[in-house]
Amino acid sequence: MSLRRTLAGYLGATALLHAGAAMAATVEISANGIGGQVTSDKGAEAGVWVIAETRDLPTKYAKVVVTDDQGRFVIPQLPAANYKVWVRGYGLQDTAQQDARPGKVLDFKAAQASPKQDAQNYPGMYWYSMLDIPKPEEFPGTGDKGNKMPETMKSQAQWVDTVKNMCQSCHALGTRGIREIPKVFTEGYDSQTAWAVRTQAGQAQEYMATVLASMGPEKVYDLFSKWTDRIAAGELPFDKPERPKGIERNVVFTMWDWAAPTRYQHDAISTDKRNPRVNANGLIYGSSEESSDLVPTLDPVNNVASTIKHPYLDPNTPSSTDAPRGTSAYWGDEPIWDGHTSIHNVMMDEQGKVWFTARLRPPANPDYCKQGSDLPSAKVAPQATSLRQLSRFDPATGKWDLINTCFTTHHLYFDDDANQTLWTSSGGPGLGGGIVGWLNTKQYRETLDDVKSQGWTPLIIDTNGNGKRDAYVEHKDPVDPTKDKRIAASFYGIMPSPVDDTIWGQAMDRGFSRIDQPGYIVRVTPGPDPANTALAEVYQPPEGTFGPRGLDIGLDGVVWTVLSSGHLARFDRKLCKGPLNGPTTADGKQCPEGWKTWRMPGPQFRGLDASGSANHAYYVWVDRYNTFGLGANVPIASANGSESLLALVNDQFVNLRNPYPLGFFTKNVDGRIDDPETGWKGRGLWSTTGTRASFHGEGGKEASPKVYKVQMRPDPLAH
């Protein structure tokens, strides 16, 4: 039974005019919803967020919706509980929290925010775009005796790519926990030294040192300390975000806490990408990377979070507790990460079994991977080490299968071929040796033989143009027009094509790979004997853009990636006009006509080309089956710079920002259909908090990583 309340009685004519209403504003809610209206001295407040949160359920739960053009809202489908409800919006102070249970109508009167108050709610990129970037004429670096940047840092684009793909991709740079330096690092130090100390904090010290060395530590400390000094002195962002508009107001974010505040999650999975009906209403699974061997799970029906311990093969497998560390501003000298398995990515197959890229042992490979092995792939490209392997978990039996691969794994996706081949990326050339690996899961399921079921191949370009793979020069050698050429690029993103037998990958730019090679997207045709017949094509992003990260493909065969220049990019090989093999294709500059890019919303770093953006996305996911409701084959970027999901619909971005808790930061998305008969209520996108430091965001060290369900209603008042 619905409850209806007329809200116009006390608004007055002025407020109604501001709301654009010629009649009484009304809101209708059901017994499991909370609704009402938000106003201020300026009238009805459209495009602001209303948040309901409870601790009454087995795990902390929250829901966020957006007001319509009359300031009305409906928070739908709430479990029975006591909620704290409040309003957050650009231009407004957060309102006081009101207590409510489902079935109640609430009204909010919001106060206007000062510029300083308002800026605290801006997405991180509005703050980190204030960072000064070295000018183009400062490159290439001239070393410690010159401009303090290494000679290997050759361009401004490489610097920006490093800031985004080595710094922002793990930490939400513009969040308050980053833009303000904790006192423990400033007491007794100048701001440059404070930055040096804070980058040694916690258990990522070694990784941070690697990043700093690639940029020049003194240069980083200088620029970043000046950035935080200006903020401490009261400087505010030079640009402002817009409130949600149009269909952006139809979004519903639902959140559950999972895992401990000391943990972080890299990815989450709900279903099989090839069939979003798999695992309907089932558990969500996460990947805890360096932070833990505990795989988090969420039962979204009963609101229960739990964990499953991931095993490993060798008791000598390294642990993150062994990593060099410094004192944390949040956790002191406590080593909060205790992971051996380094679970990076998680996927689900058509049977509902869960697959992980996970470390199972120390790096040294078994003999069957090395020179002298009978394995076909080892004869072509023997592998001495592997940093991460594969595992499979069966939810029905609780059984784990640990799959000891010779190749390093990073991301993984299933092909829909006869062998149900599982293709994996390796992350970068330094991690994976410039190869792409696979597992024949049909053979593995039948035999459980992980040795004979695996394979890998180097990436070879057909530079002699004869249409087949034969003798090749190595990646450091110049092109020989009589031979093919190997490239050092390793896949980061990877995706089998749904329209043919090709495999597409994406290789990182200098900022992540730290080698003097541009980022590419790569097309691989495996051939009948992939270890010996696979051929690759490489394609650089168009002039003026750079830094591909992540990759997905629609059912139309069109490839999508996100660029650290601040763009979403599409590549359609069908549009190519020139030769796609031969000696001129080794650098990947053929087929500029196959590319199209869209600038992501948000400010640009000051002084940089305004055709780009400071915005950054970690990955991209294509909604092949209209799971979300914006159309089939819609690309959705996990834009952690704008703390949002960016969907491209009819060449326009739909910017779906979640403002609570501040610091919304995702690395992956997938979509599941639980019940196609219930419309928007039976479907949604799933993701998780992806930052390595949830405690840098709103909530501090009490904040746990969250599971996010994102749904698109037909209108802001649908319930």
N, C-alpha and C positions, 0 to 999 in steps of 0.2 A: 504494500500500500504506500502511495507517495505522499509526501508532506510538501505543502506549498506555502510560501510566505511572501506577501507583498512588501517590498523594501523601499518603496518610494515615499512613504508617509512622512519620514523625517528628513529626507534628502533635500527637499526644497527645489525651487525652479532652477537656481543657478547650477546646482549639482547635476540636475537632469540634463541641462544644456551641455555641460562639460562631458557628460556621458554619451551625448549624442542621442538621447532617448526622447521620443515624443509621447511615450506612454509609460506607465508604471513598470519599473524593472522588477522582474520576478525570478525566482530560482526554485527548481523542483529537485528534491532529493529522494532517494529510496531509503529503506531501513538500514542499509549497510553503507550509507554515504554521509558525508558532512558537506554542507554547502553554505553559501552566504554571499556577501558583497564586501569589497574593499573600497573605501573612499578616503579622501584627504580634504584639506581645505580647498584644493583645486577641483574637487568633484570625484567622480568615479575613476578608479585607477586601473587602467587596462594594461595587460601584458606584464603583470607582476606575479610572483610565485607565492603559492600558499602551501605550507608544509605541515603535515601531521605526523607525529612520531610517538611511539610507545615502547615501553620496556616490559609490558605485561605478557608478551608472547615468549616462547622458548628462546628466541634471539631478538635482538633489537630490530625494530621494523619502522620504516618511514615511507611516506608517499608525498610526491610533489606534483602539483598541477599549476596551470597558468590561468589568470583571469581573462574573461572575454572583454569585448569593447565597452561593456557597461560595468566592468569591475566585478562581475559575478564569477563564482567558481563552484565546482562540484568535485569533491575528492571521492572517487567511486570505490566500490568493492573493498571496503575496509574490514578486516577481521574484528570480531567483537573484542574490544579492549578500551582502556582509558587512554586518550590521546592528549598531547600538548600540540596546539595548533597556532601557527603564527605566519606572518607575511614578510617577505623580503622582495625588494625590487629596486631597480636603478632609480635614483632620485629620492628614495625613501629611507628612513631609518627602519630597522627591523622593529616590528610591533611587539608589544608584550604578548606572551603566550597565554592562550585561553585553554581551559580544560573542556574536553568534550568527548562524548561517545557517539558512535554512528547513529544517525537519525536526527542529529541536531543541526540547527541553522545558526551560524555565527556571523556577526558583522564586525569589521575591523575599521578603525579610524587610524590612518597612518600619518606620521609627521614627516615633513620634508627633511632631507639630509643635507648637511653641509658638503661642499666639494670633498673635503678630507674624509668624512664619513662615507660618502657615496663611493669613493675610489676603493675602499676596502673590499667591496663586493665585486670589483671588476675581475674578469678572467686574467690569469697570470700573464698572458702575452702583453697586456696593456702596461704592465710593470716591467717585464724584461725587455720590451722594445726600447726602453730608456737606456739600455746598455750601449755604450759607445763601441762601435766596430771599427777596427783599423781601416784606414783609407786605402783605396786601390793602389796608390803609389807606394805604399809601405811594403808591398809584396814584390818578389818573394822575400821571405825572412832573411835577415843578415846575421843571425846568431847572437850569442851572449855578448859579444863585443860590439854589436850593432843595435838593432831595434828589438832585441830580446825574443824574437820569434825564430824558430829553427828554419834553416834553409829549405827544408822539405815542405814548409808551408808556403805554397807558391801563389795563392790568389785569395782575394777576399771571399770568393765563393767557397773555397775550402775552409776558411775560418768559420763562416756562418754554418756550413754543413757540420763542422765539428761541434760548435755550440749546441746545435739542435740534436744531432744524432749521437753525441757522446755525453752531453750534459742534460739537456731538456728531456731526452728520451727515457732517462731513468729517474730524474727528479723534476718536480714541477717548479721550474725556476722562478716564476713570478709569485709563487705563494708567499704568504707572510713569513713562514719559517725559513725561506731562502732570502727574501729581500731585506729581512732584518737579521742582524747577526746576534746570536745569543750572547748574553753577558759573559758566560764562562770563557768565550773566545776573545773578548775585548778587554778584559781586565788586565792592565799592565802591558797591553800591546797597542801599536798603531793599527789602523784598519787594514793595511796590506799584510802585516804579520798575522792579524786575526784571520784573514782569509787563508793564509798558508796553514794555520793551525786547524781551521775548520775542515779543510779538504783532507786532513789526515785523520779525522774523527771516524769512529765506528770501524766496521769490518770491510769496507770497500777501499781501504787505504791504497792497496796495490793497484787496483783498477783506476782510482783517481790519479795516482802518480803517472800511469801510462797516458791518460788523457792530457794531463798537464804538460808532460814532456812533448807531446805532439803539437802543442800550441805555444809552448814557452811559458814556464811557471811565472817568471817575473812579470811578463806581459799580462797574464791572466790576473794575477794579484793586483796589478795596477788598475786595470780596467774595471774589474769587478768591485774592488774596494771603492773606487770613485762612484760607481753606480749606487752602492749601498750607502755611501756617505751622503750623496745628494738626497736620497730618500729619507735618511735620518734627519736631514736638515729641513725636511718638509716639502720637497719637490714631489709633484703629483704627475700621473700619466698625462701625456700631451694629447691623447685621443680618448674618446668615450664610446662605450658599447651602446647598441640600441636594445630596446626591450623586444621580447618576442612579438612577432606580428604574423598575421594570416594563419596558415596551418601550423605554424610553430606553437601556437597556443593550444593545439589539440593534444599535445604530448602529455603522457603520464609516466613519471619515474617512480618505480617501487624499489626499495632498498632493504636488504637484510645484512646484518653483520655476520661475517664468518671469519674464522681464524682469529688468532690472538693479535693484540696491538703490536707485538714485536715482530710479527710475520708480515710478509708482503706476498702478493700474488702476481704472477705474470699474465696468465690467461685464464679463461673459463670456457667450458663447453657444455652445451645442452643437448645437442643432436648431431646427426650426420648431415654435412653440408649438401650431400646429393639428394637427401630426402628429409625435409624438415619435420616429417611426421614421426620419425624415430624417437623413442624415449619420451613420448607425450606425458606430460605431468611428472616426469621422473626427476631424479637427482641432477643437480648441477655439480660439475667437478672442476677443480682448480689446479693450477700448477704453481708451486711455491718456490721455484728456482733455488737460490742460495739460502733462503731463510729457514727451510725446514724439510724434513722427509715426510711430513704429514700432508697428505692430499686433502684439502678441505672439500666438504660436500654440503649442499643445501637441499633440503626438502622444501620446495616453495609452497606446497599444498598445506603442510602442517607447520611450516615456519620453524624447522629444526635444522640447526647447523651441527655438523659432526666432522670427523676426520678418519682417514684410512692411512696406515703407515706403509710407505713405499719401501720395499726391500732392495738390497743390492747384492752383487755376487761376491765381492771381495771385502773382507774385514779391513783391509788397508786402503779402502777407498777414501780419498781426501775429504775432509770436512771443512766447512766455512769457519768453524771455531779455530782452525789452524792458521787462518789468514792473519797477516799483520794487522794490527788495529791500534786506534788511538782513543782517547777519552771522548765519549759522546756527551753533548749538551743535555741529552734526554735520558740516557741510560748509564752514564758514568763509564766504568770499566767493564760492565757486564757484556759478555759476548751474546747478543740476543739471537744471532743466527746460528743454527746448528745443523745445516743441511749437508748431507753427503751426495744426494742424488741430483741436485742442480736441475730440477724438472723445469724445462723451459716452456714447452708447448704441449697441449693436450687436444686430442681429437677423438671422435666417436665413429665407429664403423656401422655398417648396415645391420649388424646383429645387436647393437647397443653396447658392445664392449668398448672399453676406454683405452686409448693408446697414448703413450707419453714419449717424448724425447727426454731421456734421463741418464745420468751418469751411474754406471753399474760397477765401476772398477777403476784402478789407476790407469794413466794414459797409455802405457806400453801395450801394444797389440799382441794377440796370440800369433803363433807362427803362420797360421793359415791366411793371414792378411799380408804377409811379407814376401819379399823376393824368394823365389823357389817354390812357392805354393802352387798347387794345381788349380786353384780357383781362377776362372777366366779373367776376372777383374784384377786379381793380384798379379797376373802375368803382364797386364797392360800398365797398371799404375799401383805398384805395391805400396802399402800403407804401414808405416811404423807405429803410428799413434792414432788414438781416437779419444776425443775429450768427452763425448756424450753418446749414448747408444739408444736402444729402444726397449719399451716394456709394454705389456698388455695386461689389463685388469678385467676380469669377468665379474660384473656385479651379481650375477645369479649364483655363483659358487664361491666368490671371494678369493679365487685363485689368481696368482700372478704368474705371467710368463716373462722371463728376462732374456732379451734377445741381444746377443753380443756382436754388435756390428763392428766392422773394420773401419768404417767411415764415421766421421763426426756428424751428429744430428743436431738440428736446431728447430726448424719448423717441419711439419709433416702434413701431407694431404693424400687422400685416397683417389686413385683413378677408378674409373668405372669400366675397365677393360676386363677381359676374360680371367686375368690373374688377380684382379682386385689389387693391383700394385700400389704399395705405399711408397710414395716418393718423399724424400727428405732433403732439406737444405742443410748447410753446414755453418752458416753465419757469415764467415769472411775468409779470405785467402789464408790468413795466419792461423785460422781455426781448422779449416777443412781441406787444405791442399789443392784447391781448385778442381774439385770433383763434385759430382752429384750422385747420391746413392739411392738405392731402392730395396724394398723387400717384396718378394712374391708371396703375398699373404695366402693365396690359394694353396701353394705348395707348403707353406709353413703350417697352415691349419691341418693339412693332411699328414704331415711328417714330423712337425715340431723340430725340424732340422734348421736351425738358424744360420748354419754355415752355408749350406747349399742353396738356401732360399734368398740369399742376399747378393747384391751386385752393385757396381759403381763404374763410373766412366769419367775420364777427363773431358773437358770442354774443348772441342776442336772445331775451328772455323774452316770451311771449304774455300781456302784462299786460292787454290789453283783452278777452281771453278769447274771441276769435272763431274760434280754431282755425287761423289762418293768419298768416303774417308780412306786416306792412304797415308803415306809417310808425312810427318809433320815436323816443323821446327818448334822449339820450346818458346814459352811466353816472353823470355828475355831476348830472344833472337829476332832480327829483322825479318820482315815478310820475304819469303822466297816464292816467286810466282809459279814455281814448279811443284811446290809442296803445300800442304795445309799448315795451319798454325794453331798451336795451343794457346789458350788464354788463362791467366791466373785467377780470373773471377770465380768466386764461389757464390752459390745461391744464398741469399738471405730469405726473401720471399720465394715461394714455390707454388705452382698450381698446374695440375694436368688440365689440358683443354677439354671442354665438354663436347667439342665439335669434331675433333680428329685425334690422332694418336700423338700429338706433340705435347711436350712439357715446357711450361714457361717458368722462368725464374727471374730474379732481380738481384743484381750485384751492387753492393754498397759503394758509395763515393769515397773519396779520400778521408773524409771526416771520421768514418767508422772503420774503413779497411786499413788506413794509414799506409797505403801504398800509392805510388804515383800513377793512378789509373782512374778514369772517370767512372761514375756509376752507369750501369747498363740495365736494360731488360734483355733477357736472353731467351731465345727459342731453341729448343732441342728436339730433333727428330730422332728417336731411339734407333729405328731400323730393326732388322731381324735379330741381331746379336749386339745389344746396346754397348757392351764393353768395348766392342771393336768397330761398330758401325755408326754410333751416334754422331750426329753433326749439329753444330750450333750456329746460330746467327745472333749478333749483338746489335743493339740499337741504343744510341745515346739520346737523352731528352733533347728537345729543340733548343736552339741557340737562345741564351738569356735565362735558361732554367737549369737546374742541377739537383742532384741528390735524391734519386729514387729510394724509397723505403717501403717495403711491402708490395704485394701484388695479388690481384684476383682477376677472374675472367667471368664474363657473363655467358648466358646460354647462346648468345650470338657470336661468341668467339672473340669479342673485343676485350682487350687487356687494359686494366686500370692500375695506376700506381699513384702514390703521393710523393711530392718533391719537397726537399728542404728549402728550395727557393720560395716556398709558400704557395704551392699550386697542387691541385688535383689534375692528373693527366690521364689521357686515354691514348692508346695506340691500337690502330686498326691496320693490320698487315695487308688486308685486301686492297687498301688504297695505295700501296707502294707501286711506283712506276718504273724505277730503275732496276739494275741487276742486284740480286740479294746474295750472290756469292762471287768469288773472285777476289783478286788482291786489293781492290779498293774498298772492300767491306770489313777489313780487319779492325778499323777504328770505330765502327758503328755509326757513322754519320750518314749512311744511306737512308733513304725514305723519310725525309723531314715531313713529307706530305701525310704520313701515317699518324702524326701526332696532333692532338688538340689539348690545350690546357685551360684551366679556370683558376683565377686568383682566389685564394681562400680569404674570407673576410677578416678584417682586423688591421691594425696599424703596421707599418713597415718600420724597421730600424731607421733612425734618423740618418740622412745622408745616403741611403741606399736606393736603388732603383725602385720607384713606387709601383712598378708593374708586378713586383713580388710582395710578399707579406711576411711579417714576423711570426705568423701562425705556423704551427707545426703539427703534423699528424704522424702517429707511430705506424699505422697500418691502414689498409683499406679492405673492405668486405663488400661484395656485390650480392644484393638481395635478388637472387635468380628467380625466386618463386613468389615474389610479392608477399613475403611473410609479414612485412611491417605495415603494408598498406599504402605505400607511395608509388607502387608500380613495379613491374618485373624488370630485372637487370639494373636496378638503381644502385649506384655505388655509394657507400657510406664510409666516410673517413673518420677514424678515431682521433679527433683533433684535440689533443691535450693542451695545445696552446690556447685555444678558445674555450677549454673546459667543456667541450660539447661533442656531439656527433654531427657531422656535416653530410647531409644527403643531397645529391645533385639531382634535381627534378626539372625537366624541361629547360636545361641549361642555367638553372638558378639554384643557389644553395638554400636549403632548409636547415637553419642553424638551431639545433636542439640542445640547449644548454641546461645542465643541472646545477643550480646554485647552492646546493646543500648536500653534504658539507662542502664548504669552499675548498677548491682544489680537485674537483672532479677530473680524474686522470685515468683514461682507459687505453689499453694497447690492442685489444681485439674485440670483435663483435661476432656473434652468430645469431641465427634466428630460428625459432621453433614454433610449430603449429600444434597446440595441444588439442584443440577442438575446432575444426573448420566451420561447424554449424553455429557457433556463437559469435561470429564476426570478430571485431577487434579484441574482444575479451578473451578469445581463445588462441591468441597469437602474440608474439612479441620478440624483441631482441634481448639478448643476454650478454652481460659483460661483468667485469670486476675491477676493483681499484688496482691500478697497475704501477703506481709509483713505488719506488723502493723504500720510501720513508713516509708512511701514512701520517706519522707524527709531525711532519712539516705543515700539514694542512689544518683545517678547522677541527678542534677537538684535542690537538696535541697528542700526548702519549696515551691518552685514554681512547683514541680513535682506532677502531678495528678496520681492516679491509672489508669492503662491502661487495655483495652481489647486486647488480643493477638489472632490473627488467624494464624495458622501455616499450611503451605501447602508444599507438596513434589512434585517437578517437575520431569519430566523424565531426565532432564539434567540442568546444571547451566545457559544455554542460552535460555531455553524454554520460549516462550511468547504467 
